[in-house]
Amino acid sequence: MQPVQPGSTYFDALGVSDQPTFDVDVKELRRMFLRSQQRVHPDTYATGEDRERQLAEQQSAWLNRAYHTLREPLARAQYLLQLHGVDVTETESVADPELLMTVMEERERIDDATDATEVRDVFQANEDRIRETITMLGDAFRANNWISAHALTVRLKYWYRLRAAVRTWEDEHGGK
C-alpha cells in the first residue's frame, strides 16, 4: 500500500482519463471507483499492520473525495478550474444582471407558490437551464476557455441553488 502521490489528481486516482477533462462517463467513473475502492478498502487491511491500515484509510478517503467530486458537474467544473489555477469561491458575485434577474424572479415564484404546479414549472425550466449550462461548460473546457468555463461554473452554481430552493419548498410543503 502506497501513500497518495503528491501532485496526483482525482482523475489519476480513479483512472478515468489520461488528462483532466469535464467529459466524464459517470457510469464508467462509478465502475472505476468501486474497483479502486475494493483494492484499498480499510476493512481489507483490518488485521494488517497499523501503517498499512492507515494508508488504506487515506487511500479510501482520497478515492471517496475523487469520486464525489468528479461525479457532479458543478464540483467537477470547480475542481478542473482549480487544477488550472482559476479560483471559484463561495463568495463570488456575478456581474451578469440577466442571470441575477432570472434567479430573483424564479426565487420569488417559489416563495409565492401556493401549489406544486408552479414549483414544478420552475423546477423543469431550471433543469433545462442546468442541462444547457453543463453542455456549454463541456464546450468551454474542451476549448480551454477558462474565462468562459469560470463564468459558466458560477452560473451553474446559481442554478443548483435554485434547484435546492425548489427541493426546500417541496420538503416544507410535502410536495403539495
Phi and psi restraints in degrees (value plus and minus 20) as a CYANA .aco file:
   2 GLN   PHI    -127.4   -87.4
   2 GLN   PSI     131.8   171.8
   3 PRO   PHI     -90.7   -50.7
   3 PRO   PSI     144.1   184.1
   4 VAL   PHI     -80.9   -40.9
   4 VAL   PSI     109.4   149.4
   5 GLN   PHI     -95.2   -55.2
   5 GLN   PSI     110.8   150.8
   6 PRO   PHI     -78.3   -38.3
   6 PRO   PSI     118.1   158.1
   7 GLY   PHI      65.1   105.1
   7 GLY   PSI     -24.7    15.3
   8 SER   PHI     -98.1   -58.1
   8 SER   PSI     129.3   169.3
   9 THR   PHI    -123.3   -83.3
   9 THR   PSI     150.3   190.3
  10 TYR   PHI     -82.0   -42.0
  10 TYR   PSI     -51.9   -11.9
  11 PHE   PHI     -85.8   -45.8
  11 PHE   PSI     -61.3   -21.3
  12 ASP   PHI     -81.5   -41.5
  12 ASP   PSI     -65.0   -25.0
  13 ALA   PHI     -78.5   -38.5
  13 ALA   PSI     -60.0   -20.0
  14 LEU   PHI    -117.8   -77.8
  14 LEU   PSI     -30.0    10.0
  15 GLY   PHI      43.9    83.9
  15 GLY   PSI      13.4    53.4
  16 VAL   PHI    -111.9   -71.9
  16 VAL   PSI     -35.5     4.5
  17 SER   PHI    -180.7  -140.7
  17 SER   PSI     126.8   166.8
  18 ASP   PHI     -86.9   -46.9
  18 ASP   PSI     -56.4   -16.4
  19 GLN   PHI    -144.6  -104.6
  19 GLN   PSI     127.9   167.9
  20 PRO   PHI     -77.4   -37.4
  20 PRO   PSI     112.8   152.8
  21 THR   PHI    -167.8  -127.8
  21 THR   PSI     131.6   171.6
  22 PHE   PHI     -96.2   -56.2
  22 PHE   PSI     -47.5    -7.5
  23 ASP   PHI    -100.5   -60.5
  23 ASP   PSI      80.0   120.0
  24 VAL   PHI    -143.9  -103.9
  24 VAL   PSI     110.5   150.5
  25 ASP   PHI    -100.0   -60.0
  25 ASP   PSI      86.9   126.9
  26 VAL   PHI     -83.7   -43.7
  26 VAL   PSI     -54.8   -14.8
  27 LYS   PHI     -86.3   -46.3
  27 LYS   PSI     -63.1   -23.1
  28 GLU   PHI     -85.5   -45.5
  28 GLU   PSI     -59.4   -19.4
  29 LEU   PHI     -77.6   -37.6
  29 LEU   PSI     -66.8   -26.8
  30 ARG   PHI     -82.8   -42.8
  30 ARG   PSI     -62.5   -22.5
  31 ARG   PHI     -81.0   -41.0
  31 ARG   PSI     -64.9   -24.9
  32 MET   PHI     -87.0   -47.0
  32 MET   PSI     -57.7   -17.7
  33 PHE   PHI     -81.8   -41.8
  33 PHE   PSI     -69.2   -29.2
  34 LEU   PHI     -82.8   -42.8
  34 LEU   PSI     -60.6   -20.6
  35 ARG   PHI     -83.9   -43.9
  35 ARG   PSI     -66.1   -26.1
  36 SER   PHI     -85.7   -45.7
  36 SER   PSI     -62.6   -22.6
  37 GLN   PHI     -84.2   -44.2
  37 GLN   PSI     -54.9   -14.9
  38 GLN   PHI     -82.3   -42.3
  38 GLN   PSI     -57.6   -17.6
  39 ARG   PHI     -90.3   -50.3
  39 ARG   PSI     -52.9   -12.9
  40 VAL   PHI    -135.0   -95.0
  40 VAL   PSI     -15.1    24.9
  41 HIS   PHI     -76.8   -36.8
  41 HIS   PSI     111.9   151.9
  42 PRO   PHI     -75.3   -35.3
  42 PRO   PSI     -51.1   -11.1
  43 ASP   PHI     -81.7   -41.7
  43 ASP   PSI     -49.3    -9.3
  44 THR   PHI     -83.9   -43.9
  44 THR   PSI     -48.4    -8.4
  45 TYR   PHI    -128.2   -88.2
  45 TYR   PSI      -2.2    37.8
  46 ALA   PHI     -79.7   -39.7
  46 ALA   PSI     -53.0   -13.0
  47 THR   PHI    -119.1   -79.1
  47 THR   PSI     -17.1    22.9
  48 GLY   PHI    -104.7   -64.7
  48 GLY   PSI    -190.1  -150.1
  49 GLU   PHI     -87.7   -47.7
  49 GLU   PSI     134.0   174.0
  50 ASP   PHI     -77.1   -37.1
  50 ASP   PSI     -63.0   -23.0
  51 ARG   PHI     -81.2   -41.2
  51 ARG   PSI     -65.3   -25.3
  52 GLU   PHI     -84.0   -44.0
  52 GLU   PSI     -60.6   -20.6
  53 ARG   PHI     -84.4   -44.4
  53 ARG   PSI     -62.0   -22.0
  54 GLN   PHI     -83.8   -43.8
  54 GLN   PSI     -62.8   -22.8
  55 LEU   PHI     -83.7   -43.7
  55 LEU   PSI     -59.6   -19.6
  56 ALA   PHI     -83.1   -43.1
  56 ALA   PSI     -61.2   -21.2
  57 GLU   PHI     -83.4   -43.4
  57 GLU   PSI     -62.3   -22.3
  58 GLN   PHI     -83.8   -43.8
  58 GLN   PSI     -66.5   -26.5
  59 GLN   PHI     -82.0   -42.0
  59 GLN   PSI     -63.2   -23.2
  60 SER   PHI     -83.2   -43.2
  60 SER   PSI     -64.5   -24.5
  61 ALA   PHI     -83.0   -43.0
  61 ALA   PSI     -61.4   -21.4
  62 TRP   PHI     -81.3   -41.3
  62 TRP   PSI     -65.9   -25.9
  63 LEU   PHI     -84.2   -44.2
  63 LEU   PSI     -59.5   -19.5
  64 ASN   PHI     -81.6   -41.6
  64 ASN   PSI     -66.0   -26.0
  65 ARG   PHI     -81.6   -41.6
  65 ARG   PSI     -62.8   -22.8
  66 ALA   PHI     -80.2   -40.2
  66 ALA   PSI     -69.7   -29.7
  67 TYR   PHI     -82.5   -42.5
  67 TYR   PSI     -68.4   -28.4
  68 HIS   PHI     -86.5   -46.5
  68 HIS   PSI     -49.2    -9.2
  69 THR   PHI     -95.0   -55.0
  69 THR   PSI     -67.0   -27.0
  70 LEU   PHI     -97.6   -57.6
  70 LEU   PSI     -40.9    -0.9
  71 ARG   PHI     -97.9   -57.9
  71 ARG   PSI     -44.0    -4.0
  72 GLU   PHI    -121.4   -81.4
  72 GLU   PSI     106.0   146.0
  73 PRO   PHI     -75.4   -35.4
  73 PRO   PSI     -60.8   -20.8
  74 LEU   PHI     -86.0   -46.0
  74 LEU   PSI     -69.5   -29.5
  75 ALA   PHI     -82.8   -42.8
  75 ALA   PSI     -58.8   -18.8
  76 ARG   PHI     -83.5   -43.5
  76 ARG   PSI     -64.5   -24.5
  77 ALA   PHI     -82.6   -42.6
  77 ALA   PSI     -64.7   -24.7
  78 GLN   PHI     -81.9   -41.9
  78 GLN   PSI     -61.0   -21.0
  79 TYR   PHI     -84.8   -44.8
  79 TYR   PSI     -65.2   -25.2
  80 LEU   PHI     -81.4   -41.4
  80 LEU   PSI     -62.2   -22.2
  81 LEU   PHI     -82.4   -42.4
  81 LEU   PSI     -62.2   -22.2
  82 GLN   PHI     -79.9   -39.9
  82 GLN   PSI     -63.4   -23.4
  83 LEU   PHI     -80.0   -40.0
  83 LEU   PSI     -48.6    -8.6
  84 HIS   PHI    -119.1   -79.1
  84 HIS   PSI      -4.2    35.8
  85 GLY   PHI      58.4    98.4
  85 GLY   PSI      -4.2    35.8
  86 VAL   PHI    -124.6   -84.6
  86 VAL   PSI     106.0   146.0
  87 ASP   PHI    -115.2   -75.2
  87 ASP   PSI     108.7   148.7
  88 VAL   PHI    -139.9   -99.9
  88 VAL   PSI      78.9   118.9
  89 THR   PHI    -116.5   -76.5
  89 THR   PSI     141.8   181.8
  90 GLU   PHI     -85.2   -45.2
  90 GLU   PSI     -47.1    -7.1
  91 THR   PHI    -110.7   -70.7
  91 THR   PSI     -15.3    24.7
  92 GLU   PHI     -85.7   -45.7
  92 GLU   PSI     117.9   157.9
  93 SER   PHI    -123.6   -83.6
  93 SER   PSI     146.8   186.8
  94 VAL   PHI    -132.7   -92.7
  94 VAL   PSI     116.7   156.7
  95 ALA   PHI    -115.1   -75.1
  95 ALA   PSI     -17.9    22.1
  96 ASP   PHI    -110.2   -70.2
  96 ASP   PSI      79.9   119.9
  97 PRO   PHI     -84.3   -44.3
  97 PRO   PSI     -51.1   -11.1
  98 GLU   PHI     -85.6   -45.6
  98 GLU   PSI     -61.9   -21.9
  99 LEU   PHI     -81.7   -41.7
  99 LEU   PSI     -69.0   -29.0
 100 LEU   PHI     -80.2   -40.2
 100 LEU   PSI     -60.9   -20.9
 101 MET   PHI     -84.9   -44.9
 101 MET   PSI     -64.1   -24.1
 102 THR   PHI     -80.8   -40.8
 102 THR   PSI     -66.1   -26.1
 103 VAL   PHI     -82.3   -42.3
 103 VAL   PSI     -64.9   -24.9
 104 MET   PHI     -82.8   -42.8
 104 MET   PSI     -63.2   -23.2
 105 GLU   PHI     -84.5   -44.5
 105 GLU   PSI     -62.4   -22.4
 106 GLU   PHI     -88.3   -48.3
 106 GLU   PSI     -58.7   -18.7
 107 ARG   PHI     -81.8   -41.8
 107 ARG   PSI     -60.3   -20.3
 108 GLU   PHI     -84.0   -44.0
 108 GLU   PSI     -61.2   -21.2
 109 ARG   PHI     -80.7   -40.7
 109 ARG   PSI     -60.5   -20.5
 110 ILE   PHI     -86.0   -46.0
 110 ILE   PSI     -67.6   -27.6
 111 ASP   PHI     -82.2   -42.2
 111 ASP   PSI     -54.6   -14.6
 112 ASP   PHI    -110.2   -70.2
 112 ASP   PSI     -25.8    14.2
 113 ALA   PHI     -84.8   -44.8
 113 ALA   PSI     118.5   158.5
 114 THR   PHI    -129.6   -89.6
 114 THR   PSI     -33.7     6.3
 115 ASP   PHI    -164.4  -124.4
 115 ASP   PSI     150.0   190.0
 116 ALA   PHI     -91.9   -51.9
 116 ALA   PSI     -39.9     0.1
 117 THR   PHI     -79.7   -39.7
 117 THR   PSI     -69.3   -29.3
 118 GLU   PHI     -86.3   -46.3
 118 GLU   PSI     -57.9   -17.9
 119 VAL   PHI     -86.7   -46.7
 119 VAL   PSI     -58.6   -18.6
 120 ARG   PHI     -83.4   -43.4
 120 ARG   PSI     -57.4   -17.4
 121 ASP   PHI     -83.0   -43.0
 121 ASP   PSI     -64.0   -24.0
 122 VAL   PHI     -82.0   -42.0
 122 VAL   PSI     -64.8   -24.8
 123 PHE   PHI     -79.4   -39.4
 123 PHE   PSI     -67.8   -27.8
 124 GLN   PHI     -84.1   -44.1
 124 GLN   PSI     -64.4   -24.4
 125 ALA   PHI     -81.7   -41.7
 125 ALA   PSI     -58.8   -18.8
 126 ASN   PHI     -89.0   -49.0
 126 ASN   PSI     -60.0   -20.0
 127 GLU   PHI     -81.5   -41.5
 127 GLU   PSI     -57.3   -17.3
 128 ASP   PHI     -82.8   -42.8
 128 ASP   PSI     -62.2   -22.2
 129 ARG   PHI     -84.5   -44.5
 129 ARG   PSI     -59.9   -19.9
 130 ILE   PHI     -81.8   -41.8
 130 ILE   PSI     -68.5   -28.5
 131 ARG   PHI     -79.7   -39.7
 131 ARG   PSI     -64.3   -24.3
 132 GLU   PHI     -82.6   -42.6
 132 GLU   PSI     -63.9   -23.9
 133 THR   PHI     -85.4   -45.4
 133 THR   PSI     -59.9   -19.9
 134 ILE   PHI     -83.4   -43.4
 134 ILE   PSI     -61.2   -21.2
 135 THR   PHI     -81.5   -41.5
 135 THR   PSI     -65.4   -25.4
 136 MET   PHI     -85.1   -45.1
 136 MET   PSI     -56.6   -16.6
 137 LEU   PHI     -81.6   -41.6
 137 LEU   PSI     -64.6   -24.6
 138 GLY   PHI     -77.0   -37.0
 138 GLY   PSI     -64.2   -24.2
 139 ASP   PHI     -81.8   -41.8
 139 ASP   PSI     -64.4   -24.4
 140 ALA   PHI     -84.2   -44.2
 140 ALA   PSI     -63.7   -23.7
 141 PHE   PHI     -86.3   -46.3
 141 PHE   PSI     -61.3   -21.3
 142 ARG   PHI     -82.2   -42.2
 142 ARG   PSI     -51.2   -11.2
 143 ALA   PHI    -107.5   -67.5
 143 ALA   PSI     -18.3    21.7
 144 ASN   PHI      34.8    74.8
 144 ASN   PSI      14.6    54.6
 145 ASN   PHI    -113.7   -73.7
 145 ASN   PSI      67.2   107.2
 146 TRP   PHI     -89.0   -49.0
 146 TRP   PSI     -51.3   -11.3
 147 ILE   PHI     -85.5   -45.5
 147 ILE   PSI     -68.1   -28.1
 148 SER   PHI     -85.9   -45.9
 148 SER   PSI     -62.6   -22.6
 149 ALA   PHI     -80.5   -40.5
 149 ALA   PSI     -59.4   -19.4
 150 HIS   PHI     -83.2   -43.2
 150 HIS   PSI     -69.9   -29.9
 151 ALA   PHI     -81.5   -41.5
 151 ALA   PSI     -60.9   -20.9
 152 LEU   PHI     -89.6   -49.6
 152 LEU   PSI     -52.7   -12.7
 153 THR   PHI     -86.2   -46.2
 153 THR   PSI     -62.3   -22.3
 154 VAL   PHI     -82.8   -42.8
 154 VAL   PSI     -62.5   -22.5
 155 ARG   PHI     -79.8   -39.8
 155 ARG   PSI     -66.2   -26.2
 156 LEU   PHI     -81.3   -41.3
 156 LEU   PSI     -56.5   -16.5
 157 LYS   PHI     -80.7   -40.7
 157 LYS   PSI     -61.1   -21.1
 158 TYR   PHI     -86.0   -46.0
 158 TYR   PSI     -60.2   -20.2
 159 TRP   PHI     -85.9   -45.9
 159 TRP   PSI     -57.3   -17.3
 160 TYR   PHI     -85.2   -45.2
 160 TYR   PSI     -58.0   -18.0
 161 ARG   PHI     -85.0   -45.0
 161 ARG   PSI     -57.6   -17.6
 162 LEU   PHI     -85.8   -45.8
 162 LEU   PSI     -60.2   -20.2
 163 ARG   PHI     -78.7   -38.7
 163 ARG   PSI     -63.5   -23.5
 164 ALA   PHI     -83.7   -43.7
 164 ALA   PSI     -56.9   -16.9
 165 ALA   PHI     -84.5   -44.5
 165 ALA   PSI     -59.6   -19.6
 166 VAL   PHI     -82.6   -42.6
 166 VAL   PSI     -65.2   -25.2
 167 ARG   PHI     -84.6   -44.6
 167 ARG   PSI     -56.9   -16.9
 168 THR   PHI     -83.5   -43.5
 168 THR   PSI     -64.6   -24.6
 169 TRP   PHI     -78.7   -38.7
 169 TRP   PSI     -65.8   -25.8
 170 GLU   PHI     -82.3   -42.3
 170 GLU   PSI     -61.1   -21.1
 171 ASP   PHI     -83.5   -43.5
 171 ASP   PSI     -62.7   -22.7
 172 GLU   PHI     -92.1   -52.1
 172 GLU   PSI     -47.2    -7.2
 173 HIS   PHI    -130.4   -90.4
 173 HIS   PSI      -9.1    30.9
 174 GLY   PHI      42.6    82.6
 174 GLY   PSI       6.1    46.1
 175 GLY   PHI      49.6    89.6
 175 GLY   PSI      -5.2    34.8
